[in-house]
Amino acid sequence: MTKEKVTTINKDNPWRSISKAISWRILASGATFLISFIIFKQYTDKTDNEVLQTASIITSADVVIKLILYYLHERIWTNITWGKYWERRARRKHIKRMRKSANSDK
């Protein structure tokens, strides 16, 4: 009697992907706002209020567009198993078998 090996593939929950997307967007959008603010302040003759509004508009568009793109990207990658379920033990066993078979061929 042989045992069948059952492989289960665990995927990330969609809410995990959403949480990761939101936390990343907060960090990245802060950087976008700061960069936009500094560039517009330094290279235009706009008032501080106008620069603040411009940087806010850029950041708002950035948040919405990139949040959607990141979520879609994350959901696609959650279905790709390459590199996700790698186990060292399996690799070591495979190498041992290869060495054993190479030694037996000599």
N, C-alpha and C positions, 0 to 999 in steps of 0.2 A: 504494500500500500504506500503510495507516494503522496506527500502533502503538496497541495497546490499553493504556490506563493501568490497571495493577493496583494496587489499594489493599489494603494489609495493615493489619490492626488489631492492634496489640500491646496485650495486657492485662497488668496486673501479675500476677505469680506469687502464688498463694495464700499461700506462705510469707512473701512480702514483707508481705502484709496481716497475717499473724499476728505477724510481728516488729514491725511498726508498732503493732499493738494492745497488745502486751506492753510495749514501751518507753513508750507513752503511759500505760498503766495504772500502771506503777511511779511515774511522775511525779505523775499525778493522785491516786493512792491515798495517796501521801505527804502531799499537801495535805489529803485527806479525813481522814486519821488526825490530823494536826496540828490541824485545825479542830475535830474531834470531841473531842479531848483537852482543848483550851483551853476549849471551851464547857462540857463536863461538869465540868471542874475548877473553873471560875469560878461556875457556877450550880447546883451540887449539893453536898451535904455528904458525898459519897462519898470514901473513902480513895484515895490515889494508885494503889494496886493495883486497886481497883474501877474507877476511871476508865480505867486502862490496859486492863483487860479489855473494858470497854464500847467504847472507841475501836477496839480490835482486832476485835471482833465486827462493828462497823459497817464497818470497812475491808475485812474479809474478804468480807462480802456484796457490798460495792461492787465489789471486784476481780472476782469471779466473774460477777456480773450484767452489769456494764458491759463486760467483756472480750468476752463473747458478743455483746452488742448492737453493740459497735464493729466486730467482725469481720463480722457480718452486714451492717451498714451499708456497710462498706468493699467487700465483695463485690458488693453491689447497685450501688454507684457505679462499680466497675470495668467494668460492662457498659453504662454510660451514656457515650456518646461526646461529648455536648455539652461544648464547651469544652476537650476533651482534645487534639484534633489540629489545632488552629488554626495556620495558617501565615500570616505577614505577607505573604509574597510573593504568595500567592494573592489576598489581600485587595487589595493594591496593583494587581495585574493587573485585577481586577474593577472597581476604581474607574477605572482608565485606560480600560477598554472602555466604561464608562458615560459618561465624559466625551467620548470619541471619538464615540460614537453620539449624544450630545446635541448636539455641535457639528455633526455631519453633518445633523441634522434642521433646523438653522437656515437 
